[in-house]
C-alpha cells in the first residue's frame, strides 16, 4: 500500500458526495441530457468503493441446493483517495488492515 493511500468511510453516499464536492476533491459537470457527472479535481485521485460486505459465518442454500456465504453490509460508504485530506474530511479517515481494493 502506498503511504499516500487514504481510506475514507462516510455514513452514506450523499454525505460523501457533498463533502468531496464542497472540499474540492471532486468537480462536477452537467451534460447535454442534464446528467450530472463527478470527476476528480487535479490534485486528487479517488476510487469509489461504496458499501462493503463481509461474510457473517453463516452458510445459506440457494434454490439449486448450492451453499453460499451470507454477507452483511459493514456500514458506511467507502472511498479510497490520494491527495492531501481536507480538514472537513479528516474525521472520515479510517485505518484499514486489509484494503478492499488498492491501486497498483
Secondary structure by P-SEA (a helix, b strand, c coil): ccccbbbbbcccaaaaaaaaaaaccbbbbbccccbbbbbbcccbbbbbbcbbbbbccbbbbccccbbbbbbbccccbbbbbcccccccccccbbbbcccccccc
